[in-house]
Amino acid sequence: MSRVTTPEFDESTLDEVARLVCGDDGPLYRKGWEIRDFFSRAKIKEIPEFDGPSRRAWTRNVLDGADEEKTNAERVITRLADRREYPEEQAAFTETCERLNRILMLDGLKVEQDRGRPRLVEHDPEMTDSSAMSRVELAVAMTDVLSDPAVAAVAQRRLDEARICHSNRAYTATIIMLGSLLESILVGIVAD
């Protein structure tokens, strides 16, 4: 997925991002002064004074601003998905990222973590978003599939190694291990 250079955000996307920043309906409520501090951490250069009763309208106004490098919305979005905003709130971090990606998906974008830091990338809106996609797990032990315990043990190790490779984003190694797993299963079946 390629990094986005200058994203174009729909008005409704910005409205929903403002709602998420304010946190009126979760996962993390922010008071007016906390939103201002949040904007500072997001490196917003010119933060207007809070001028009224609506935190969401004020937040939305800040999102509309821009400088030469990035839009304020992009800065706010990546800060919303920054783990440093939630030092003691892992559940709030996870829920925020999931909501944020559901919002951004309609604009063909998503936030992904790159070495612990969020970045905005292009995302095909036709593809199912990862939070909505159900995770498929192998629900049988290799000993249920293969009758030879030695071959089943080898196949199980290869499956475990493939899972480790996948969880560490070593996708080529994952494919190699899955090919090796398939080979083990086929050898086991032919030997029976």
Phi, psi and omega in degrees: 000138183267148178290144182276134179277294177230097185288148174254121181253135174291152180302319181292329176297314180295324176299316181290324176296318177299319178299319180292321177298314181292323177072026180302324179247031176091176353277348181220110180286136176235131174284168182307312180293330177289326178293318178300315177297320177300314178300321178297316178294334178279001178067035173284126188281316182240098181263116179292157176294144175294121191240020181182186185282342185260105177296322183293318179295319178296315179298317180298322178297318179294322180298332181287341182288165179204161169230192185293327188274306186218160172283154175300323181300317180296318178298316181294317181298313181292329177288324177301326182264015180267122182305333182293342177284346187230057187300327181242014188232063182301319180295320178294321178299311181299313181294321178299313180297319179296313179297316182301316180291328175294322178293312186288335184304324182291339175264008179073031182227164170201163176255130174234158180269132178233104183056042176083003179238138182283147173216148181271127182229161176289148181214130180290114182294344178285337179281147178293134180289146189298331180285334179272341182282130180282140180281133181261125179240143174288120187259011178237153174274153180298332178292339176283335183266322185246136182277332179279115183300326180292316179292321179297321179295318178296314181298320180296319178298319180293321176296315179299318179294323177296319178296319178298315179300316181295316181294339177261013177062028175265076191290324178295316177298325177299314180298318179298316180293323178292324175296319178294322177298313179301318178300316179299316181295316180296318178298317179298320181289318180295323181292336180286000000 
